[in-house]
């Protein structure tokens, strides 16, 4: 099990916050603001202004708390406006959503123009936030649709052209990347798919994540790494499960960060297996904004199946990826928590963290 404690910003204490302020750590922007008694202003941690003495500095969780205490926003760092990092995160999230839904992959120039960034800067920021290049993300995003086409088509040849490929060679190349095997082997129901797993401690318990070559395929939150691994083996009984190291530890860091800060979940590539109906429900779940909740009936309406509330509830309960697909944001009509695969206490904690309760 990898202990990610040293990888996370320690901004839950005044000492940790002061260290972030002294270092002008931009990664702490959005976590808190600091106010200076002698000037009456509040700033983001990365503010370039000269640092005040420690005894004159107070910390607040949010802008509104600082303003309620009588402080005004700094005109230099503008903490009441979105930071460059936040604007970049929103732009990359929009790019990810586009790559997940388009049939024809947009060019890097198109994506960069939509984000308002240069081609080079967009590519660098995308890789920094998501952990992979736009092309790698697009390839992973296409994989679920390609799987459905290969399974449903009458033949591999039909699947190639139904999926929009201009040649069999191009189709085979993409299929091998998506499946880790030839499309023929995939149609035959291949055994022994390789799934890499790793565990880390979070504020909610032990997170055990599973990865294919295309993205995160499962996240379980349990009381021990062993329990999480057992759940993964039940979920993927025919797969070859191996512990992750190297690059996969970096992916795990991103998963842990998304659990601690749900806004960071948007950029992670997912490789979720489910029926077409389940996929529609899980896509709808990802559309619930942070800080808000929905109900089973509302989700049913969103996917165009208003009478399928029970089926929606089952699909929500079958969600294999905790937090990244936010099934914790679904409540009963009366506002009750309902159930949660990983415990209602964790559900309550997540909602409170997001400001929804």
N, C-alpha and C positions, 0 to 999 in steps of 0.2 A: 504494500500500500504506500502510495506517495503522500507525504505530508506537505500540503500546499500552504501551510501557515505562513512560511517565510515569503511566499510569493504575493501575498495579498497586502494591500495598504491597510495599516492599522490606524484608522481614523475614528475609532469608537471611543478613544480617550483623548483628553485635552493634550496630553504629552505627544501622542501620535499626530494630532492635528497641528500642534505647534511645529513639530519637525517638518511636516508637509509645507507649512507656511514659510519656514526658514529656507527650505530647499526650493521654494517656488514650484512645487510639484504639480504640473498640469493634470496629472492623472487623478488628483484629488478634487479637481473642479467638479462641482455638482454634488459632492459628498457633504459639503458644509460651506459656510462662509465665516470670515472672521471680521470682527468690528474693532475699531480703534477709538477708545474713549476720548483721547485728546483732540481728534479731528471730527468725530461724529459720523464717520463713514464706515461702510462695510465693504469688504472686497472678496474676490475669489482667491483661493490659495496661491494661484500662479501670478497674482498681480505684480507688475514690475516695480511698483512704488517702493520707496525706502521702508524698511521694516521698523515698526514701533517697538518699544520695550515690552517685554513679556507681560509685565504687570498692567499694562494699558490695553491688553488684547483680550477680547471675549470671543467665544465661539457659538454659532447658532446652526441648527440643522438645516434651516431653509431661509430664503430671503425674507419671507413674510414675518418670520420670528424676529429677525434683526430690525425690520422696519417697525414692528410693533413695539420694540424696545427704544424706538426713537432715532435709529440710525438711517442714513440715506445712502443710496448706492454710489460707489466710487465712479467718478467720471472717466477714470483712466482704464480700468479693467472691465467696467460695465457688467457687474455680476447679475444684474436683472435681465440681461439679454443672453441669448444662446452663445456659448463659447465656440471657438473654431472647432474644437474636438466634438462638441455636440452637433454642430452643423454637419461635420464630416460623417458622424455616425448616422444621422438621418439620411444623408445622401447615399451612403453605402447600403443602408437598409432598403431604400427604394430601389437601388440597383439589384439587390438580391431578390426582392419580390418580382422584379421584371424578369430576371433570368429564370425564375421558377415557373413563370406562366407563359412565356412566349414560345412559339413553335420554331421560329427561326432565330438563332442566337444573334443578338445585336453586336456590332463591332465595338472594339475598345473605344474608338473615337466617339461613337454614339453615346455610350455609357458615360464617358467623361464629360461630354457636352451637357448632358442632362443633369449631371451633378454640379456643373459650373466649375469644373477643375480641368487642369491641363491633363493630357493623356498620361504623361509620366507620373504626375502627382496623384491622379486617380488610382493608377495601378499600385503605387506604393502604399497609399492609404487603405485601399481595399485589402491588400495582403496583410497589412498591419492589423486591421480590425478583424478580418474574417479568418486569417491564418492560412490562406491559399489564394491563388490568382483568380481573377474573374473567369478565365477559361476553365480552370479546375472546378470552380463552383458551378458553372453552367453545366459541365459534364455530369456532376453529381445530381444536379436538379433535374436533368433529363432522364436519369436512370429509372425512377419509378414509372414514368410514362412509357419508357421503352420496354420495361418488364411487362406491363399490362398488354402492350401491343404484341409482344412476342408470344405471350400465353394465349391471347385471344385469336390470333391470326391462324388461318388454315395451314400455313407452312412458313418456314423461315424466309423464303423468297417474298411471300406476301407481306410478312412483317417488315421486311426491309423497305418496301415501297410505301406501305401504309404509314410508316413512321417518317416519311419524307426524305429518305436518303436517295441520293442520285445514283449510287452504285453499290453493289454488294460488298466491295472492298471497304468502302467508307462505313457501311452498316456493321460489318464484322469488327472493324477496328473499334468503333464506339461500343459495340456490345461486349467485347472482351474487357474494355475498361469498366463498363457499368456492372457486369456480372462477375468478372474475374474468371470467365470461362467462355467457350463458344456459345452462340445462341442455341445451337442444336443441343448441347449438353444441358443448357438451362431449361429448355423445353422438356427435356427428359426427366427433369426433377432432380438435379444434381445434389449429391450428398456432400457433406464435409466442407461447406463454405467456411472460410476462415474469418473469424470475428475476434478482434483484439479487445481486451477489457482491462480496465484499471480502476482503482478506487482512491478516494481522497476524503479527508475529514472536512465537513462543512458545518455551519451553524445549525443546520437541520438534522444532522446525523451523517452517516457515511454514504457518500454518493458513489455508486458503481456505474460506470459508463461503458458502453460497448460501441465499437466502431467497425464499419466495413471500409472498403477503399473509397466509398462515396460519401461517408459522413457518419453522424451519430445515429445509431439504430435503436438505442435503448439507454435510459437513465433510471436507475432504481435508487431510492433513498431508504436506507434501512439502519439497523442498529449496529451492524458489523459488516465487514467486507465479505466474510464467508457467506452470510445470508444473502447479500447482493449477488454474489457469484452463483449461488444456487438458483436464484430467481432467473438469472440470465440463461442458465442451462435448461431450465424448464421452458423458457421462451424460445430458445434455439436448440432443440434437442439433437438435431442432426449436424450442427455446425462444429467445426474444430475451434475450440476456444483457447486462445493463447494470451498470456499476460503482455501488456503493452509497455514499451520502453521508448526512449528517444523522442521522435516526433509525436508519438501518441501521448506522452506526458505533457507536451505543450498543448495538445488538444484538450486534455483533461483540465489543464489550468483554465482554459476558456470556459469549459463546462462549469467548473467551480465558480468562476467569476459571474457567470450567468445566473447561478443559483443565488449568489449573494446580492447581485445587482441585476434583476430581471431585464432591465433595459438592454443589457448586453447580449441577450439571447438571440436577437434578430439575425446577427451575422453568422451564426453557426450553421454549417451544412447538415442537413438531416437526410437520413436514408431509412424512412419508416415503412414497414411492411404492414399492409392491411387491405381490406376489401375496398372497392371503389366508394362505397357508402362511408366506411370509416375514414377514408382519406378526405372526403368532403367535410365530415364533422371536424376532423383535426385541423383542416385548413381554416375552418370557421373559428375554431378556438384561438388560433394564432392571430386572428383579426380582432380579438377583444383587447382594447387598449389597456395599458398598465394603469392601475388606479381605479378601474371600473370592473363591474361584474356583469354576468349575463345569466339567463335561465335556460333550462332544457327546451322550453317551448320557443324561446327566442332563437336559439341555435337551429331548431327544427325549421323555423320560418326562414332563416337566413339561407339554408341550403335548399329551400324550395320543397320541403316535406313537412308541412305544419302539423300533420296528424301522426308523425313518426316520433313522438316525444320519447317513448320507451326505447325505441331503437337508438335514438340519439344518446340517451342515458347509458345504454350498454356500450356504445362506441366511446363515449367519454371515459367510462370505467376501464376500457381496454387500451387506453392511451399508453404506449410503452415508454414514452419519453417524459419523465417528470420535469416540470417547470418550463422546459424549453417549448413544449406544447402545453400552454397554461390551462389545463383542465381544472386547476384549483380556483379559477375565476368563475366557475359555474356554480350557482346556488339554486336552492328551491325557490319557488314563486314567493313564498312567505319570507324569504331572506335567510332561511336556515342554511347551515353549512352543507347539509346532506352528507354523503360519505366521501371518503378520499382514500385511494389505494394505499397511501403511505401515512395515514393517520390524520384525523381531523385537527389535532393539535398543530401539526405541520401546516395544514391548510390555513388555519387561523393565523399562524405566524407569517406565512407568505402574504396573505391579504393585508395584514397590518403593516408589513414592510413596504407594500406597494401603496399604502394609503387608501385602501378600499374598505376598511372596517374601522 
